[in-house]
Amino acid sequence: MIRISTIFIAICMVLVAASLGLVLHAVAGFSGTESAIVALTALTFLILYNAVSMRLRDRSDVGGQIADLSRGTADLARQVAEFGRRLAAVEGRLVSANSASSDRIQAVVGEISELGVLVKQLAVSVASHEDLLASGAAAAASAPARPDPEPQHEPAVAAEQAAPAARPTPAAAAKPAPVEAASPSRNQPQLLAAVKNAVEESRLDIYLQPMVTLPQRKVRFYEAVTRLRDDRDQILAADDFIPTAEAGGLIGKIDHMVMLRCVQVLRRLMVRNKDVGVFCNVSAATLGNPANFAQCLDFLEANRALAPSFVLEFKQAAFRHLRPTEIENLAALSQRGYRFSIDHVTDLRIEPRDLADRGVRFIKVPAALLLDPKQSSTSDIHPSDLSDLLGRFGIDLIAEKIEGERAVVDLLDYDVRFGQGFLFAPPRPLRPEGASATGGATANKDSANPNGSSNTVPMAGPAAEPPMRATGNAALARRAAGPG
């Protein structure tokens, strides 16, 4: 459609050319033909000038339009790239979600299959118990008047066989007796002398107690418990001699000896299972003593390859009152890859972020403290939410001092992943020569103790798992059946 401005320009050009012809004819004396020729020439010139100017103006407008089009194309390309990035992110999330879902499904399938095995074991255990009870009742009915000790002994044997994992081993049950009788008879100087002689003569024993996963009850870690033997072979528990050793300046030597034994035991354990770990108790006094800490740090630096499986354990009270020097030494251990654990927990006022920053990866809380109803009002968090809170900062909760099946069932509701206590296995003694890596020492130890009461942990761990699973079948069955 012709624009009005173009029509107006054409009219103006015709008027200018006609006016020029009239002026030449009237003023200059040109003839009509000459004036008309001049007017046509002027009109042609004006038309050409207008066409050229319009072409130039259109070309400049086309250049601006091309620039605008290029800018729009660039914006469109950026938007397409953004949409592509978002689409790739959504696809990645879908893939990760599918992978996580498949992992959860596989885990659930594994749990279901394991529960099926446990139910079968429960049925076999119940059948064997019923057979034992029926045989005991038949024996008692066959000889009611004869004062024979066998009918009384047979139910006792059945009861012992019904709960093999809850009863401590003969070595573990017999050795603590002299400790309770001998400790009160010593005063402080005598106890210090006994501890000093035991350290100098290397009469230091390592007892190992397993930590198991819940509810599978597979051995995952071992805690090294220290015992000292005096010159009369009476055993001193850690709670009896550690305060005296710290006061006498002997705790550094004890910690170094314990670390050496624990590393030797860990190397033997990792030959059979690469996923096993050992918890080694360390006193805060060792961190504060420059000479003792330098000796321990050199030893741990030499065994840095075992750092992921070697956990150093401290008391909660000592960890809360660390001095600047001890904090720096703790950071030096953390930089070398060693992880820490907190035990002897007396309250649930825990700051997981601060503990995680210092390298703490495990917290051991007594089962009685977790299940205490009063803790929900005295602590900042309900005990049932403690495991989830610690897990957000990479800290695992371990329930210790578990002594009954009912506690296990309640702790499963609290999402506790690890457990430790006499219910699973008592601390088992490890002879000093058993800590060496030589095969001859192991053979001598096994031949000297055929009943297995002082077996090393690599032999005691797998042998203790079937009774522990059988003991936990009743709790799993009760939990599946529900209350009442």
ZAMARGU-4260 file (C-alpha; in steps of 0.2 Angstrom, whole numbers, plus 5000, padded with zeros to 4 digits):
<rodrens>
0) 5000/5000/5000 | 5007/5017/4995 | 5010/5028/5010 | 5003/5046/5011 | 5020/5053/5012
5) 5025/5046/4996 | 5010/5053/4987 | 5013/5070/4995 | 5031/5070/4989 | 5026/5065/4971
10) 5013/5080/4971 | 5027/5092/4977 | 5039/5086/4964 | 5026/5089/4950 | 5022/5106/4956
15) 5040/5111/4958 | 5044/5105/4940 | 5028/5114/4933 | 5032/5130/4942 | 5050/5129/4935
20) 5043/5127/4917 | 5031/5142/4919 | 5044/5153/4926 | 5056/5149/4912 | 5042/5152/4899
25) 5036/5168/4907 | 5052/5176/4913 | 5066/5169/4902 | 5056/5169/4886 | 5057/5150/4883
30) 5045/5143/4871 | 5031/5131/4877 | 5040/5116/4871 | 5057/5121/4879 | 5049/5125/4895
35) 5040/5108/4895 | 5056/5099/4892 | 5065/5108/4906 | 5050/5105/4917 | 5051/5086/4913
40) 5070/5086/4915 | 5068/5094/4933 | 5054/5081/4937 | 5065/5067/4932 | 5079/5073/4942
45) 5068/5075/4957 | 5061/5058/4955 | 5079/5050/4954 | 5085/5060/4969 | 5070/5054/4979
50) 5072/5036/4974 | 5091/5036/4978 | 5087/5044/4995 | 5073/5032/4999 | 5085/5017/4994
55) 5099/5023/5006 | 5086/5026/5020 | 5079/5008/5017 | 5096/5001/5017 | 5100/5009/5034
60) 5084/5003/5041 | 5088/4985/5035 | 5104/4986/5044 | 5096/4991/5060 | 5083/4977/5058
65) 5097/4964/5054 | 5106/4970/5071 | 5089/4968/5080 | 5087/4951/5072 | 5105/4945/5077
70) 5102/4951/5095 | 5085/4942/5096 | 5094/4926/5089 | 5107/4927/5102 | 5094/4929/5116
75) 5085/4914/5109 | 5101/4904/5109 | 5104/4908/5127 | 5086/4903/5132 | 5088/4887/5122
80) 5105/4883/5131 | 5097/4887/5148 | 5082/4875/5144 | 5095/4862/5139 | 5104/4864/5155
85) 5088/4863/5165 | 5083/4848/5155 | 5100/4839/5158 | 5098/4843/5177 | 5081/4835/5177
90) 5087/4820/5168 | 5101/4818/5181 | 5089/4819/5195 | 5078/4806/5187 | 5093/4795/5185
95) 5099/4797/5203 | 5081/4795/5209 | 5080/4779/5199 | 5097/4773/5206 | 5092/4777/5224
100) 5075/4768/5222 | 5084/4752/5215 | 5096/4753/5229 | 5082/4754/5242 | 5073/4740/5234
105) 5088/4729/5234 | 5091/4733/5252 | 5073/4729/5256 | 5074/4713/5247 | 5090/4709/5257
110) 5081/4713/5273 | 5066/4702/5268 | 5077/4687/5264 | 5087/4689/5280 | 5071/4690/5290
115) 5065/4674/5281 | 5082/4666/5287 | 5079/4672/5305 | 5061/4666/5305 | 5068/4648/5300
120) 5081/4649/5313 | 5068/4654/5326 | 5057/4639/5321 | 5072/4627/5323 | 5077/4635/5339
125) 5059/4634/5346 | 5058/4616/5341 | 5074/4611/5349 | 5069/4620/5365 | 5052/4611/5365
130) 5061/4594/5363 | 5073/4598/5377 | 5059/4603/5389 | 5049/4588/5384 | 5064/4576/5387
135) 5067/4585/5404 | 5049/4583/5409 | 5049/4565/5404 | 5065/4561/5414 | 5057/4570/5429
140) 5041/4560/5428 | 5050/4543/5426 | 5059/4545/5442 | 5049/4556/5454 | 5055/4548/5471
145) 5073/4545/5467 | 5085/4559/5474 | 5095/4559/5458 | 5104/4575/5454 | 5102/4572/5435
150) 5083/4578/5434 | 5089/4594/5442 | 5104/4596/5431 | 5095/4593/5415 | 5083/4608/5415
155) 5099/4618/5420 | 5108/4612/5404 | 5092/4616/5394 | 5092/4633/5401 | 5110/4636/5397
160) 5108/4630/5379 | 5092/4641/5377 | 5102/4657/5379 | 5120/4654/5375 | 5124/4671/5369
165) 5118/4680/5385 | 5129/4669/5397 | 5147/4675/5397 | 5161/4664/5394 | 5170/4655/5408
170) 5185/4665/5406 | 5175/4681/5406 | 5165/4676/5421 | 5179/4670/5432 | 5192/4683/5430
175) 5182/4699/5436 | 5180/4690/5453 | 5197/4693/5459 | 5196/4711/5453 | 5182/4716/5465
180) 5190/4707/5479 | 5208/4714/5477 | 5205/4732/5472 | 5197/4738/5489 | 5212/4730/5498
185) 5225/4742/5490 | 5228/4760/5496 | 5234/4773/5484 | 5253/4770/5485 | 5251/4751/5484
190) 5240/4753/5469 | 5253/4765/5460 | 5267/4753/5464 | 5257/4739/5457 | 5252/4749/5441
195) 5271/4754/5439 | 5277/4736/5440 | 5264/4730/5428 | 5268/4743/5415 | 5287/4740/5417
200) 5285/4721/5415 | 5272/4723/5401 | 5258/4714/5411 | 5245/4723/5400 | 5231/4713/5393
205) 5219/4718/5379 | 5201/4712/5380 | 5190/4714/5364 | 5172/4717/5364 | 5162/4717/5348
210) 5150/4730/5341 | 5137/4723/5330 | 5125/4731/5317 | 5106/4731/5322 | 5096/4722/5318
215) 5107/4710/5308 | 5120/4708/5323 | 5135/4707/5312 | 5152/4711/5320 | 5157/4728/5313
220) 5170/4735/5326 | 5179/4729/5341 | 5183/4740/5357 | 5199/4737/5365 | 5197/4736/5384
225) 5213/4737/5394 | 5217/4726/5410 | 5233/4726/5420 | 5239/4711/5430 | 5249/4713/5446
230) 5263/4702/5453 | 5250/4690/5459 | 5241/4689/5443 | 5226/4698/5450 | 5217/4709/5436
235) 5215/4728/5438 | 5201/4735/5428 | 5203/4751/5418 | 5192/4761/5430 | 5203/4756/5445
240) 5220/4760/5438 | 5218/4774/5425 | 5216/4788/5438 | 5231/4782/5447 | 5241/4780/5431
245) 5236/4798/5426 | 5241/4805/5443 | 5258/4795/5442 | 5262/4800/5425 | 5261/4782/5418
250) 5246/4784/5407 | 5257/4790/5392 | 5266/4773/5392 | 5250/4763/5394 | 5242/4772/5379
255) 5257/4769/5368 | 5257/4751/5373 | 5238/4749/5370 | 5240/4758/5353 | 5253/4745/5348
260) 5243/4730/5353 | 5227/4737/5344 | 5237/4740/5328 | 5244/4723/5328 | 5226/4716/5332
265) 5219/4727/5318 | 5231/4720/5305 | 5227/4702/5309 | 5208/4706/5308 | 5210/4715/5291
270) 5218/4700/5284 | 5200/4691/5285 | 5189/4706/5284 | 5194/4723/5276 | 5178/4732/5284
275) 5182/4729/5302 | 5188/4742/5314 | 5195/4744/5331 | 5191/4757/5344 | 5206/4762/5355
280) 5204/4772/5371 | 5215/4787/5374 | 5217/4798/5389 | 5216/4816/5387 | 5232/4817/5398
285) 5241/4810/5383 | 5236/4824/5372 | 5242/4837/5384 | 5259/4829/5387 | 5271/4834/5373
290) 5283/4820/5375 | 5270/4806/5376 | 5259/4814/5362 | 5275/4815/5351 | 5278/4797/5353
295) 5260/4792/5349 | 5260/4804/5334 | 5275/4796/5327 | 5268/4779/5329 | 5251/4784/5321
300) 5260/4793/5307 | 5269/4777/5303 | 5253/4767/5303 | 5243/4780/5293 | 5237/4768/5281
305) 5226/4760/5295 | 5218/4777/5300 | 5201/4773/5292 | 5199/4758/5303 | 5207/4764/5318
310) 5196/4775/5330 | 5203/4784/5345 | 5190/4785/5359 | 5189/4799/5372 | 5178/4802/5387
315) 5164/4815/5385 | 5170/4825/5400 | 5188/4825/5394 | 5182/4830/5377 | 5172/4845/5383
320) 5187/4852/5393 | 5201/4851/5381 | 5214/4865/5382 | 5221/4874/5367 | 5236/4863/5366
325) 5226/4847/5367 | 5214/4854/5353 | 5229/4857/5342 | 5235/4839/5345 | 5218/4833/5341
330) 5218/4842/5325 | 5235/4835/5320 | 5227/4817/5322 | 5212/4822/5312 | 5223/4829/5298
335) 5231/4812/5297 | 5214/4804/5293 | 5211/4797/5311 | 5193/4797/5317 | 5187/4799/5335
340) 5173/4792/5346 | 5165/4799/5362 | 5161/4787/5376 | 5156/4788/5395 | 5141/4800/5389
345) 5132/4806/5404 | 5119/4818/5396 | 5112/4821/5379 | 5117/4839/5377 | 5127/4836/5361
350) 5133/4849/5348 | 5135/4838/5333 | 5142/4852/5321 | 5156/4856/5333 | 5160/4837/5336
355) 5160/4834/5317 | 5172/4848/5314 | 5184/4841/5327 | 5184/4824/5318 | 5171/4814/5329
360) 5162/4801/5319 | 5155/4790/5333 | 5146/4793/5349 | 5143/4779/5361 | 5128/4782/5373
365) 5122/4769/5386 | 5106/4761/5381 | 5098/4765/5398 | 5101/4784/5395 | 5093/4783/5378
370) 5078/4774/5384 | 5076/4785/5400 | 5060/4794/5398 | 5067/4809/5408 | 5079/4813/5395
375) 5066/4820/5383 | 5063/4834/5396 | 5081/4837/5401 | 5090/4837/5384 | 5088/4848/5369
380) 5082/4834/5358 | 5071/4819/5360 | 5082/4803/5361 | 5072/4795/5347 | 5078/4809/5335
385) 5096/4809/5341 | 5102/4796/5328 | 5095/4806/5314 | 5102/4822/5320 | 5119/4815/5322
390) 5118/4806/5305 | 5116/4823/5296 | 5133/4828/5302 | 5141/4811/5298 | 5141/4804/5315
395) 5135/4786/5320 | 5126/4783/5336 | 5131/4767/5345 | 5121/4761/5360 | 5132/4752/5373
400) 5129/4742/5389 | 5114/4732/5381 | 5110/4718/5392 | 5092/4713/5387 | 5082/4709/5371
405) 5068/4722/5376 | 5081/4735/5375 | 5086/4730/5357 | 5068/4730/5351 | 5066/4748/5359
410) 5082/4754/5351 | 5077/4748/5334 | 5063/4761/5335 | 5076/4774/5339 | 5085/4770/5322
415) 5101/4765/5331 | 5112/4756/5319 | 5126/4749/5331 | 5125/4740/5348 | 5137/4734/5361
420) 5135/4725/5377 | 5135/4708/5386 | 5119/4703/5377 | 5130/4701/5361 | 5146/4696/5368
425) 5157/4700/5384 | 5175/4707/5383 | 5186/4692/5378 | 5204/4692/5384 | 5218/4693/5371
430) 5234/4686/5377 | 5250/4697/5375 | 5258/4684/5363 | 5241/4683/5354 | 5243/4701/5348
435) 5258/4696/5337 | 5256/4693/5319 | 5266/4677/5319 | 5257/4661/5316 | 5267/4651/5329
440) 5260/4662/5343 | 5242/4659/5337 | 5245/4640/5337 | 5252/4640/5354 | 5238/4650/5361
445) 5225/4639/5353 | 5233/4623/5359 | 5234/4630/5377 | 5216/4634/5377 | 5206/4620/5368
450) 5189/4626/5375 | 5191/4643/5367 | 5189/4654/5382 | 5203/4665/5378 | 5202/4665/5359
455) 5208/4679/5349 | 5195/4690/5341 | 5197/4683/5323 | 5192/4666/5330 | 5179/4672/5342
460) 5170/4683/5331 | 5162/4671/5318 | 5159/4658/5331 | 5149/4670/5341 | 5138/4676/5327
465) 5126/4661/5326 | 5121/4662/5345 | 5119/4680/5344 | 5107/4679/5329 | 5097/4665/5338
470) 5096/4676/5353 | 5089/4690/5343 | 5076/4680/5334 | 5063/4681/5348 | 5065/4700/5348
475) 5062/4701/5330 | 5047/4690/5331 | 5040/4700/5345 | 5042/4716/5335 | 5034/4709/5320
480) 5019/4702/5330 | 5017/4719/5338 | 5012/4723/5356 | 5001/4712/5365
</rodrens>
